[in-house]
Amino acid sequence: MSPPAAPPGWSRWLVPPAALSVHLSIGQAYAWSVFKPALESALHLSGTQSALPFQLAIVMLGLSAAFGGTLVERNGPRWAMTVALVCFSTGFLISALGAQTQQYWLIVLGYGFVGGIGLGIGYISPVSTLIKWFPDRPGMATGIAIMGFGGGALIASPWSAQMLQSFGSDHSGIALAFLVHGLSYAVFMSLGVLLVRVPRSEDLSGRTAGPSAFEGVQVSARSAVRTPQFWCLWLVLCMNVTAGIGILEKAAPMIKDFFADTSTPVSASAAAGFVALLSAANMAGRIGWSSASDLIGRKNVYRVYLGAGAIMYLLIALFGDSSKPLFILCALVILSFYGGGFATVPAYLKDLFGAYQVGAIHGRLLTAWSTAGVLGPLIVNWIADHQKEAGKHGSSLYGLSFMIMIGLLVIGFAANELVRPVHPRHHVPAPKEAADGRREQPA
């Protein structure tokens, strides 16, 4: 499927809405915690087991983005969005069958494996195109699109909670909710498939889109993964994501546990509202912090994410169970940093490696997300399960895991400080880069 070129007079501001239609859909992944209590009750699962579909989905997100990044660059955003639509929606349909037949492995296969491939291809589908359309403001452009992934749960969380309330939280109700999700997202994602366009060569030259996206340093994806800068950023992203996803994946049961022994316990509906609030912070951080990075620089904004994030975790660990506003505020700040980290990293990559193959480089970097998708939920769920077996309850279920998160953020902070400009030996020669840039454009 060849990428459609924008006709003369096409507004580049139509491209972010196309990206948003895909990212808002696949952002449903961040509302998975709403399904956890129902799945645990209906299928008799532990917290660690109910996290498995989400964990596998994030693993497949990173792997499919890494292996599919070059294909996305070659075939264009429309092909990528179509693949994402088919995989993500099919994953829900398989999960619906698994819930209805009470075969949990089908939910893991559908949501985790098949749906996870849709997550990865869909996530990277617009990144390279947006950077080419907006070389003057890459942080803002990618932030607008990736904001949708963070904001998807803002829609999906209350929507899923309402469906479970209406359809029931038994296996049949869960199956029907999965079915509605799969069909609805297929329709919504098709809007992005139909709307997306790539810039013509004259747009890339800067006549309509500002300075050329191909000015300055250019590094191929093959060379980028051989640089220390790539692996420093890999570590930075992995640590930041692990810290955020540890809260996000278990958000609904976590806030209920923290205040279960107080005079103001949290209801299931209020916990779902907390998940939606986290989604709003995740979404706001993606556009707010990524836009700020255009002004203050990528390294500086990651210093904020990692340094201040560690302080927020420390405040929750020490005082979170004594103050509900403090717990919520710190969690919202952490999730804004989590979202901002995702939205800022494509522009950070462009600064270091150029726009030549930034989509493919970004895809390879997202293997850090795969690692964090296992590490974050595993740390929080495994420790909470063992603390519960030891007779502990409330906020004491999470104290140790929060201290581990602080240590990981400190490691990420140190890795960010080690990032330096890429050595010229890795640069693509200017004539080849320009020729490849022209060949990427349709005739």
Residue, then its C-alpha position, 0 to 999 in steps of 0.5 A: m500500500s503506497p503512502p498517499a502524497a498530499p495534494p497541493g494546498w494540503s494543510r499539515w494540520l490535518v495529519p495530527p488528527a489522523a494520528l490521534s484517531v489511531h493513538l486514542s484507540i490503542g491508548q485503551a491499553y492504559a485502562w486495562s486496570v479497570f478490567k483486572p478486578a472483574l477478571e480476577s473474580a470471574l476467572h479466579l486469577s491473582g493480581t500477577q496473572s491478571a496483569l499478564p495480557f497487559q504485560l505481553a501487550i507492552v512486550m509485543l508493542g516494543l518488539s513489533a515496533a522494533f522489527g516493524g520500524t523499517l517496514v513502516e518507513r518503507n511502506g508509509p503511515r497508511w499501511a502501518m495504520t491499517v495493520a494496527l487496525v486489523c491487529f488491535s481490533t482482532g485482539f479484542l475479538i479473540s479476547a471476547l471469545g476467551a472470556q465467553t468460553q472462560q479460556y484465559w489463554l485466549i485473552v492473553l493471546g488476543y489482547g496480549f500477543v495479537g493486540g500488542i502487535g497492533l499497539g506497536i505498529g500503530y504507535i510508530s505509524p505517524v512519528s516519522t511523517l509528523i517529524k517531516w511535516f513539522p521539522d520546526r516543532p518536532g516536540m510539539a508535533t509528536g506530542i500532539a499525536i502521542m498525547g492520544f495514546g496517553g489520553g485513550a484511557l480517559i475515554a476507555s476507563p469510564w466507558s469500560a467501567q460503565m459497560l461492566q456495570s451494564f453488561g455485568s462483571d461475570h465472564s459473559g459481561i467481560a466478553l461483551a465489553f471486549l466485543v464492543h471495544g473491538l468493533s468500535y475501535a475498528v471504525f474509529m481507527s479507519l478515520g486515520v487510515l483514510l485521512v493520513r498523507v505524506p509530504r511531497s518533496e517540495d514540502l520537505s524542502g521547506r516551502t510549506a513546512g519550514p526548515s528542512a527535516f533533513e538538515g544537520v546530522q543524519v544517522s541510519a538506524r543500523s548505525a544508531v543502535r551501535t552508538p552509546q547515545f542510543w543505549c543511554l536513551w534506551l536506559v532513560l526511557c526504560m527507567n522512566v516507563t517502569a516508574g510510571i507503568g508500575i502505578l498505571e497498570k495497578a492504579a484502580p486496586m492500588i488507590k483502594d488498597f492505600f485507603a482501605d483502612t481509613s475513614t474514607p475508603v475508595s469505591a470501585s467507581a471512584a477508583a475508575g475515576f482515578v484511572a481516568l485522572l491519571s490518563a488525563a495527566n498522562m495526556a497533558g504531559r505528552i503535549g505540555w512537556s514535549s512542547a516545553s522541550d522545544l524551548i528548554g531542550r530534551k536533556n533538561v526536560y528529562r532531568v525534570y522527569l527523572g529527578a522530580g519523579a523520584i521525589m514524587y515517589l518518595l512523598i507517596a511512600l512516606f506520606g501517601d496513606s495519610s493524605k488522599p490529595l497528596f497521593i493523587l497529586c504525586a501520582l498525577v505528576i508521575l504520570s505526566f512525566y511518564g507521558g512526557g517521556f514518551a512524547t519527547v523521545p522522538a524529538y530527542l532522537k531527531d536531535l541526536f540522529g536526524a530525521y533520515q530514519v528516525g521512525a525506524i530508530h524510534g521503533r528499535l528504542l521502544t524495546a525499552w518499553s517492552t522491558a519496562g512493561v514486564l518490569g514495572p507491573l512485575i515489581v508492583n504486583w509480585i511484591a504486593d502479592h507476597q506482602k499480602e501473603a505475609g499478612k500485610h495490607g493497605s499502603s504497606l503492600y507497596g512501600l518496597s516497590f516504591m523504593i525500588m522505583i526511586g532507585l530506577l529513576v536515579i539510574g535513568f537520571a545518570a544515563n541521561e547525563l551521559v548523553r553526548p552528540v553522536h560521533p561524526r563517524h556514524h553520520v550518513p554522507a550528505p549526498k546519500e542522505a539527500a538522495d534517500g530522502r528523495r527516494e522515500q517520496p512518491a512520484 
